[in-house]
Amino acid sequence: PGVWAVVNYRFAHFFYTKNFKRTARIISGISQFLTGVDLHPGATLGRRIFIDHANGVVIGQTAVIEDDVLIYQGVTLGGTSL
C-alpha cells in the first residue's frame, strides 16, 4: 500500500500545485481509504520515498521530506503546534 500511496500522492500533488485543490483532496481521500496512508497533497515529498508497513502513517501539509527516506508504520509528520 505504501508504494500506491506515494503514486497517488504524486497525482494529487500535481493537481494541488495547479490550484485544483478539490480534485487533489478527492484523490488523496480515495488513496487514504484504499491504502491507510494519509498524505496531504500540499506536503513536499522528495524522490525515492518508500513507506514500509504503511498502517497509521500521516504526513501533513507542512511536512517537507527530502530524497531517499524510508518511513515505517505509525509515523506522523507535519504538525505546526502542540
N, CA, C and O atoms as a GROMACS GRO file, in nm:
protein
  328
    1PRO      N    1   0.081  -0.122   0.000
    1PRO     CA    2   0.000   0.000   0.000
    1PRO      C    3   0.084   0.128   0.000
    1PRO      O    4   0.040   0.230  -0.052
    2GLY      N    5   0.204   0.123   0.058
    2GLY     CA    6   0.287   0.242   0.065
    2GLY      C    7   0.328   0.295  -0.070
    2GLY      O    8   0.330   0.416  -0.092
    3VAL      N    9   0.361   0.205  -0.162
    3VAL     CA   10   0.400   0.247  -0.296
    3VAL      C   11   0.283   0.315  -0.366
    3VAL      O   12   0.299   0.419  -0.429
    4TRP      N   13   0.164   0.255  -0.355
    4TRP     CA   14   0.045   0.313  -0.418
    4TRP      C   15   0.008   0.446  -0.355
    4TRP      O   16  -0.040   0.537  -0.423
    5ALA      N   17   0.030   0.459  -0.225
    5ALA     CA   18   0.002   0.586  -0.158
    5ALA      C   19   0.091   0.697  -0.215
    5ALA      O   20   0.044   0.809  -0.237
    6VAL      N   21   0.217   0.666  -0.238
    6VAL     CA   22   0.310   0.766  -0.293
    6VAL      C   23   0.275   0.798  -0.438
    6VAL      O   24   0.280   0.915  -0.479
    7VAL      N   25   0.239   0.697  -0.516
    7VAL     CA   26   0.198   0.721  -0.656
    7VAL      C   27   0.075   0.812  -0.659
    7VAL      O   28   0.071   0.908  -0.735
    8ASN      N   29  -0.024   0.782  -0.576
    8ASN     CA   30  -0.144   0.865  -0.570
    8ASN      C   31  -0.112   1.005  -0.520
    8ASN      O   32  -0.172   1.102  -0.566
    9TYR      N   33  -0.020   1.016  -0.425
    9TYR     CA   34   0.023   1.147  -0.376
    9TYR      C   35   0.079   1.231  -0.492
    9TYR      O   36   0.050   1.350  -0.502
   10ARG      N   37   0.160   1.170  -0.577
   10ARG     CA   38   0.221   1.244  -0.689
   10ARG      C   39   0.112   1.304  -0.779
   10ARG      O   40   0.123   1.419  -0.822
   11PHE      N   41   0.008   1.226  -0.808
   11PHE     CA   42  -0.103   1.279  -0.887
   11PHE      C   43  -0.174   1.391  -0.813
   11PHE      O   44  -0.200   1.498  -0.869
   12ALA      N   45  -0.206   1.367  -0.686
   12ALA     CA   46  -0.277   1.468  -0.606
   12ALA      C   47  -0.195   1.594  -0.592
   12ALA      O   48  -0.249   1.705  -0.600
   13HIS      N   49  -0.064   1.580  -0.571
   13HIS     CA   50   0.024   1.696  -0.556
   13HIS      C   51   0.028   1.778  -0.685
   13HIS      O   52   0.031   1.901  -0.681
   14PHE      N   53   0.028   1.711  -0.798
   14PHE     CA   54   0.025   1.781  -0.927
   14PHE      C   55  -0.098   1.871  -0.935
   14PHE      O   56  -0.087   1.989  -0.968
   15PHE      N   57  -0.215   1.815  -0.905
   15PHE     CA   58  -0.338   1.895  -0.910
   15PHE      C   59  -0.338   2.005  -0.805
   15PHE      O   60  -0.387   2.115  -0.830
   16TYR      N   61  -0.282   1.975  -0.688
   16TYR     CA   62  -0.276   2.074  -0.579
   16TYR      C   63  -0.192   2.195  -0.621
   16TYR      O   64  -0.230   2.309  -0.595
   17THR      N   65  -0.079   2.170  -0.686
   17THR     CA   66   0.008   2.280  -0.728
   17THR      C   67  -0.050   2.359  -0.846
   17THR      O   68  -0.009   2.472  -0.870
   18LYS      N   69  -0.144   2.299  -0.920
   18LYS     CA   70  -0.211   2.368  -1.030
   18LYS      C   71  -0.339   2.436  -0.983
   18LYS      O   72  -0.419   2.483  -1.064
   19ASN      N   73  -0.358   2.441  -0.852
   19ASN     CA   74  -0.472   2.507  -0.787
   19ASN      C   75  -0.605   2.434  -0.810
   19ASN      O   76  -0.712   2.496  -0.801
   20PHE      N   77  -0.600   2.305  -0.838
   20PHE     CA   78  -0.719   2.219  -0.841
   20PHE      C   79  -0.724   2.144  -0.709
   20PHE      O   80  -0.713   2.021  -0.706
   21LYS      N   81  -0.740   2.218  -0.601
   21LYS     CA   82  -0.726   2.162  -0.467
   21LYS      C   83  -0.838   2.063  -0.434
   21LYS      O   84  -0.814   1.966  -0.362
   22ARG      N   85  -0.958   2.087  -0.483
   22ARG     CA   86  -1.067   1.993  -0.456
   22ARG      C   87  -1.037   1.857  -0.522
   22ARG      O   88  -1.055   1.753  -0.459
   23THR      N   89  -0.992   1.859  -0.645
   23THR     CA   90  -0.955   1.735  -0.714
   23THR      C   91  -0.843   1.664  -0.639
   23THR      O   92  -0.846   1.542  -0.623
   24ALA      N   93  -0.746   1.741  -0.593
   24ALA     CA   94  -0.634   1.683  -0.518
   24ALA      C   95  -0.682   1.617  -0.390
   24ALA      O   96  -0.636   1.507  -0.357
   25ARG      N   97  -0.774   1.681  -0.318
   25ARG     CA   98  -0.824   1.625  -0.193
   25ARG      C   99  -0.909   1.500  -0.218
   25ARG      O  100  -0.909   1.408  -0.136
   26ILE      N  101  -0.980   1.496  -0.330
   26ILE     CA  102  -1.058   1.376  -0.363
   26ILE      C  103  -0.964   1.259  -0.390
   26ILE      O  104  -0.986   1.149  -0.338
   27ILE      N  105  -0.860   1.282  -0.469
   27ILE     CA  106  -0.762   1.176  -0.495
   27ILE      C  107  -0.697   1.132  -0.365
   27ILE      O  108  -0.680   1.012  -0.342
   28SER      N  109  -0.660   1.227  -0.281
   28SER     CA  110  -0.597   1.196  -0.153
   28SER      C  111  -0.690   1.115  -0.063
   28SER      O  112  -0.646   1.021   0.003
   29GLY      N  113  -0.817   1.152  -0.060
   29GLY     CA  114  -0.914   1.080   0.024
   29GLY      C  115  -0.935   0.937  -0.022
   29GLY      O  116  -0.942   0.846   0.061
   30ILE      N  117  -0.946   0.917  -0.152
   30ILE     CA  118  -0.961   0.782  -0.205
   30ILE      C  119  -0.837   0.699  -0.174
   30ILE      O  120  -0.847   0.583  -0.136
   31SER      N  121  -0.721   0.760  -0.192
   31SER     CA  122  -0.596   0.691  -0.161
   31SER      C  123  -0.588   0.653  -0.014
   31SER      O  124  -0.546   0.542   0.020
   32GLN      N  125  -0.628   0.744   0.073
   32GLN     CA  126  -0.625   0.714   0.217
   32GLN      C  127  -0.718   0.598   0.248
   32GLN      O  128  -0.683   0.511   0.327
   33PHE      N  129  -0.835   0.597   0.188
   33PHE     CA  130  -0.931   0.488   0.210
   33PHE      C  131  -0.873   0.354   0.165
   33PHE      O  132  -0.888   0.253   0.234
   34LEU      N  133  -0.807   0.353   0.049
   34LEU     CA  134  -0.756   0.228  -0.008
   34LEU      C  135  -0.627   0.180   0.056
   34LEU      O  136  -0.604   0.060   0.065
   35THR      N  137  -0.541   0.273   0.100
   35THR     CA  138  -0.407   0.235   0.147
   35THR      C  139  -0.387   0.250   0.297
   35THR      O  140  -0.298   0.188   0.354
   36GLY      N  141  -0.469   0.332   0.363
   36GLY     CA  142  -0.450   0.358   0.505
   36GLY      C  143  -0.342   0.460   0.534
   36GLY      O  144  -0.304   0.479   0.650
   37VAL      N  145  -0.291   0.526   0.432
   37VAL     CA  146  -0.187   0.627   0.447
   37VAL      C  147  -0.247   0.764   0.416
   37VAL      O  148  -0.310   0.782   0.312
   38ASP      N  149  -0.227   0.860   0.506
   38ASP     CA  150  -0.280   0.995   0.487
   38ASP      C  151  -0.166   1.088   0.446
   38ASP      O  152  -0.090   1.136   0.531
   39LEU      N  153  -0.154   1.112   0.316
   39LEU     CA  154  -0.053   1.204   0.263
   39LEU      C  155  -0.124   1.328   0.211
   39LEU      O  156  -0.197   1.321   0.113
   40HIS      N  157  -0.103   1.440   0.277
   40HIS     CA  158  -0.167   1.564   0.231
   40HIS      C  159  -0.106   1.605   0.098
   40HIS      O  160   0.016   1.602   0.083
   41PRO      N  161  -0.189   1.642   0.000
   41PRO     CA  162  -0.133   1.678  -0.131
   41PRO      C  163  -0.048   1.804  -0.129
   41PRO      O  164   0.025   1.830  -0.225
   42GLY      N  165  -0.055   1.883  -0.022
   42GLY     CA  166   0.028   2.002  -0.012
   42GLY      C  167   0.164   1.977   0.051
   42GLY      O  168   0.249   2.066   0.053
   43ALA      N  169   0.186   1.856   0.102
   43ALA     CA  170   0.316   1.822   0.160
   43ALA      C  171   0.421   1.815   0.049
   43ALA      O  172   0.387   1.800  -0.068
   44THR      N  173   0.547   1.827   0.087
   44THR     CA  174   0.656   1.819  -0.009
   44THR      C  175   0.735   1.691   0.015
   44THR      O  176   0.800   1.676   0.118
   45LEU      N  177   0.728   1.599  -0.080
   45LEU     CA  178   0.800   1.472  -0.071
   45LEU      C  179   0.906   1.468  -0.179
   45LEU      O  180   0.879   1.500  -0.295
   46GLY      N  181   1.026   1.429  -0.141
   46GLY     CA  182   1.135   1.418  -0.235
   46GLY      C  183   1.126   1.292  -0.318
   46GLY      O  184   1.023   1.225  -0.322
   47ARG      N  185   1.234   1.260  -0.385
   47ARG     CA  186   1.240   1.141  -0.470
   47ARG      C  187   1.272   1.018  -0.387
   47ARG      O  188   1.333   1.027  -0.281
   48ARG      N  189   1.229   0.905  -0.437
   48ARG     CA  190   1.258   0.774  -0.377
   48ARG      C  191   1.212   0.764  -0.232
   48ARG      O  192   1.288   0.718  -0.146
   49ILE      N  193   1.091   0.808  -0.204
   49ILE     CA  194   1.030   0.789  -0.072
   49ILE      C  195   0.970   0.650  -0.070
   49ILE      O  196   0.902   0.610  -0.164
   50PHE      N  197   0.995   0.575   0.037
   50PHE     CA  198   0.936   0.442   0.050
   50PHE      C  199   0.866   0.432   0.184
   50PHE      O  200   0.927   0.458   0.288
   51ILE      N  201   0.740   0.395   0.181
   51ILE     CA  202   0.662   0.378   0.303
   51ILE      C  203   0.644   0.229   0.324
   51ILE      O  204   0.570   0.164   0.250
   52ASP      N  205   0.711   0.176   0.426
   52ASP     CA  206   0.707   0.034   0.458
   52ASP      C  207   0.611   0.012   0.574
   52ASP      O  208   0.611   0.091   0.669
   53HIS      N  209   0.529  -0.091   0.568
   53HIS     CA  210   0.429  -0.116   0.673
   53HIS      C  211   0.348   0.011   0.696
   53HIS      O  212   0.360   0.076   0.799
   54ALA      N  213   0.266   0.045   0.600
   54ALA     CA  214   0.206   0.177   0.589
   54ALA      C  215   0.099   0.212   0.691
   54ALA      O  216   0.052   0.326   0.692
   55ASN      N  217   0.059   0.121   0.776
   55ASN     CA  218  -0.051   0.149   0.869
   55ASN      C  219  -0.022   0.267   0.959
   55ASN      O  220   0.082   0.273   1.024
   56GLY      N  221  -0.115   0.363   0.963
   56GLY     CA  222  -0.107   0.475   1.055
   56GLY      C  223  -0.012   0.586   1.017
   56GLY      O  224   0.019   0.670   1.101
   57VAL      N  225   0.035   0.589   0.894
   57VAL     CA  226   0.126   0.696   0.851
   57VAL      C  227   0.043   0.819   0.814
   57VAL      O  228  -0.050   0.811   0.734
   58VAL      N  229   0.079   0.933   0.874
   58VAL     CA  230   0.012   1.060   0.846
   58VAL      C  231   0.120   1.164   0.815
   58VAL      O  232   0.208   1.188   0.898
   59ILE      N  233   0.113   1.225   0.699
   59ILE     CA  234   0.206   1.331   0.661
   59ILE      C  235   0.123   1.453   0.626
   59ILE      O  236   0.049   1.453   0.528
   60GLY      N  237   0.138   1.557   0.707
   60GLY     CA  238   0.056   1.677   0.693
   60GLY      C  239   0.109   1.775   0.591
   60GLY      O  240   0.214   1.756   0.531
   61GLN      N  241   0.032   1.880   0.573
   61GLN     CA  242   0.060   1.980   0.470
   61GLN      C  243   0.194   2.050   0.489
   61GLN      O  244   0.257   2.088   0.391
   62THR      N  245   0.238   2.067   0.613
   62THR     CA  246   0.361   2.143   0.638
   62THR      C  247   0.487   2.057   0.631
   62THR      O  248   0.598   2.109   0.646
   63ALA      N  249   0.473   1.927   0.609
   63ALA     CA  250   0.588   1.837   0.607
   63ALA      C  251   0.673   1.858   0.482
   63ALA      O  252   0.621   1.876   0.372
   64VAL      N  253   0.804   1.855   0.501
   64VAL     CA  254   0.900   1.858   0.390
   64VAL      C  255   0.992   1.740   0.410
   64VAL      O  256   1.068   1.736   0.507
   65ILE      N  257   0.986   1.643   0.320
   65ILE     CA  258   1.065   1.521   0.330
   65ILE      C  259   1.160   1.517   0.212
   65ILE      O  260   1.119   1.528   0.097
   66GLU      N  261   1.288   1.502   0.242
   66GLU     CA  262   1.392   1.503   0.138
   66GLU      C  263   1.397   1.370   0.063
   66GLU      O  264   1.311   1.284   0.082
   67ASP      N  265   1.496   1.354  -0.022
   67ASP     CA  266   1.513   1.234  -0.103
   67ASP      C  267   1.560   1.116  -0.019
   67ASP      O  268   1.620   1.133   0.088
   68ASP      N  269   1.531   0.995  -0.069
   68ASP     CA  270   1.583   0.869  -0.014
   68ASP      C  271   1.545   0.850   0.132
   68ASP      O  272   1.631   0.826   0.217
   69VAL      N  273   1.415   0.859   0.163
   69VAL     CA  274   1.367   0.843   0.300
   69VAL      C  275   1.282   0.718   0.308
   69VAL      O  276   1.200   0.691   0.221
   70LEU      N  277   1.302   0.641   0.416
   70LEU     CA  278   1.224   0.522   0.445
   70LEU      C  279   1.136   0.553   0.566
   70LEU      O  280   1.188   0.595   0.670
   71ILE      N  281   1.005   0.534   0.554
   71ILE     CA  282   0.911   0.566   0.661
   71ILE      C  283   0.841   0.437   0.703
   71ILE      O  284   0.792   0.361   0.619
   72TYR      N  285   0.837   0.412   0.834
   72TYR     CA  286   0.770   0.294   0.888
   72TYR      C  287   0.634   0.330   0.946
   72TYR      O  288   0.595   0.446   0.947
   73GLN      N  289   0.562   0.228   0.995
   73GLN     CA  290   0.426   0.246   1.043
   73GLN      C  291   0.418   0.340   1.163
   73GLN      O  292   0.512   0.352   1.241
   74GLY      N  293   0.302   0.406   1.174
   74GLY     CA  294   0.273   0.490   1.289
   74GLY      C  295   0.342   0.625   1.291
   74GLY      O  296   0.343   0.690   1.395
   75VAL      N  297   0.400   0.668   1.183
   75VAL     CA  298   0.473   0.795   1.178
   75VAL      C  299   0.377   0.909   1.145
   75VAL      O  300   0.295   0.897   1.054
   76THR      N  301   0.388   1.019   1.220
   76THR     CA  302   0.312   1.140   1.192
   76THR      C  303   0.410   1.255   1.175
   76THR      O  304   0.493   1.278   1.263
   77LEU      N  305   0.401   1.326   1.063
   77LEU     CA  306   0.490   1.438   1.034
   77LEU      C  307   0.408   1.558   0.988
   77LEU      O  308   0.306   1.542   0.922
   78GLY      N  309   0.454   1.678   1.025
   78GLY     CA  310   0.395   1.798   0.968
   78GLY      C  311   0.312   1.883   1.060
   78GLY      O  312   0.243   1.973   1.011
   79GLY      N  313   0.315   1.862   1.189
   79GLY     CA  314   0.240   1.946   1.281
   79GLY      C  315   0.304   2.082   1.296
   79GLY      O  316   0.426   2.096   1.286
   80THR      N  317   0.221   2.185   1.321
   80THR     CA  318   0.273   2.320   1.339
   80THR      C  319   0.272   2.363   1.485
   80THR      O  320   0.340   2.459   1.521
   81SER      N  321   0.198   2.294   1.568
   81SER     CA  322   0.194   2.326   1.711
   81SER      C  323   0.142   2.206   1.788
   81SER      O  324   0.091   2.110   1.729
   82LEU      N  325   0.153   2.212   1.920
   82LEU     CA  326   0.105   2.101   2.002
   82LEU      C  327  -0.041   2.114   2.032
   82LEU      O  328  -0.098   2.030   2.101
   0.00000   0.00000   0.00000
